[in-house]
Amino acid sequence: MLFAAAVTGMMIVTPTSPGASHPHFPAAPFMQTDATDQAAAAGPVVQPSTVQAPAIQTSTAQTTPSTPPSASPPPVTPPAQPATVAATPAPASADTPQNDIVVTGRDGPPPGDPLERVNEKSFQAVQSVDKAVVEPIAKGYNKGLPRPVRKGLRNFFNNLGEPVVAVAYLAQFKPGKAFETVGRFGLNTTLGMAGLFDVAKRKPFHLPYRPNGLANTLGYYGVGPGPYMYLPIIGPTTLRDVIGDTVDNMIVPLAVGKPFNRPAYVIPSMILQQVGERAAFDERIQEIRAEDRPYAAYRELYLNQRKAEIEALHGRVTPDVVPVYGPGLRVPDGKEDATKAPEVQ
């Protein structure tokens, strides 16, 4: 999983604006009609849209010039009803269309990725570093080292992890797979020249490589993946996987000791593994980058792959799952799944 530190990986709001005038909110002509009917019964015609206090006084002075100053002017009914009609919306009915503002979209992060914004920022930062530094090194690694050398290095690191794989199968009560893994380790360490050659998978042994570990064991017993994270250096992972992988990486240095616990070995080997993974899957990385949402695409690929690996431990094959990395998804009978990635060159 370390290669994914440089890996890019690889699921909407449409407001509708109402028009300038609501079709069920009557405009000026309807208001003027009601105002005229009421004003005709009281006297002079007063337009409700322009009724103001000074205008009412002027109209009164013109219609009653002989009225003494002390006399009260005839009452003028203010056009309150039209104003009320204009201010009160017509009640909506079941058959009445409404021009509402509709906003669609996700209120929060997707399930399983509560730190989506932080993860995506981390993903983008890793991509910037990858494009500027890691990708040129990986391409040089592919061109500068012959294919047998690249495969030999990959076999070597896989062989170092075989004791961890055997322990994981024992913890899952699969002694047959555990003994096969021990046999692979012995054959490749001796006949395969310290694991540089994977002779165990060839005739007459037919012992394929099956990745396994504590994270898979936890998933096998029903422990959920926990929140998804995209971390610098580590890359895509989940809480369950980061705990399991950390323990797996500590077993060999603690159990064997020198030179596997020395920085002079650990740092170069980690860098070499990372560059090798990045170089092996450069084409897949470019495909993920071409997606509309590369972060979401890579997250789905990773989570689906991990789920399929856990299902395979229970004897269930997940169709249409293409591995993100590794030598290929293995099913319990030892055969490679038909949807596995091309063999790493």
Stockholm file with secondary structure:
# STOCKHOLM 1.0

chainA/1-345         MLFAAAVTGMMIVTPTSPGASHPHFPAAPFMQTDATDQAAAAGPVVQPSTVQAPAIQTSTAQTTPSTPPSASPPPVTPPAQPATVAATPAPASADTPQNDIVVTGRDGPPPGDPLERVNEKSFQAVQSVDKAVVEPIAKGYNKGLPRPVRKGLRNFFNNLGEPVVAVAYLAQFKPGKAFETVGRFGLNTTLGMAGLFDVAKRKPFHLPYRPNGLANTLGYYGVGPGPYMYLPIIGPTTLRDVIGDTVDNMIVPLAVGKPFNRPAYVIPSMILQQVGERAAFDERIQEIRAEDRPYAAYRELYLNQRKAEIEALHGRVTPDVVPVYGPGLRVPDGKEDATKAPEVQ
#=GR chainA/1-345 SS CGGGGSCCCCCCCCCCCCCSSCTTSCCHHHHHHHHHHHHHHHSSCCCGGGCCHHHHHHHHHHHCTTSCTTSCCCCCCCCHHHHHHHHSCCCCCTTCCCCCCCCCSCSSCCTTCTTHHHHHHHHHHHHHHIIIIIHHHHHHHHHHSCHHHHHHHHHHHHHHTHHHHHHHHHHTTCHHHHHHHHHHHHHHHHTTTTTTSCCTTSTTTCCCCCCCCHHHHHHHTTCCCCSEEEETTTEEEEHHHHHHHHHHHHHHHHHHCTTTTSHHHHHHHHHHHHHHHHHHTHHHHHHHHTSSSHHHHHHHHHHHHHHHHHHHHTTCCCTTCCCSSSSCCBCTTSCBCTTCCCCCC
#=GC SS_cons         CGGGGSCCCCCCCCCCCCCSSCTTSCCHHHHHHHHHHHHHHHSSCCCGGGCCHHHHHHHHHHHCTTSCTTSCCCCCCCCHHHHHHHHSCCCCCTTCCCCCCCCCSCSSCCTTCTTHHHHHHHHHHHHHHIIIIIHHHHHHHHHHSCHHHHHHHHHHHHHHTHHHHHHHHHHTTCHHHHHHHHHHHHHHHHTTTTTTSCCTTSTTTCCCCCCCCHHHHHHHTTCCCCSEEEETTTEEEEHHHHHHHHHHHHHHHHHHCTTTTSHHHHHHHHHHHHHHHHHHTHHHHHHHHTSSSHHHHHHHHHHHHHHHHHHHHTTCCCTTCCCSSSSCCBCTTSCBCTTCCCCCC
//
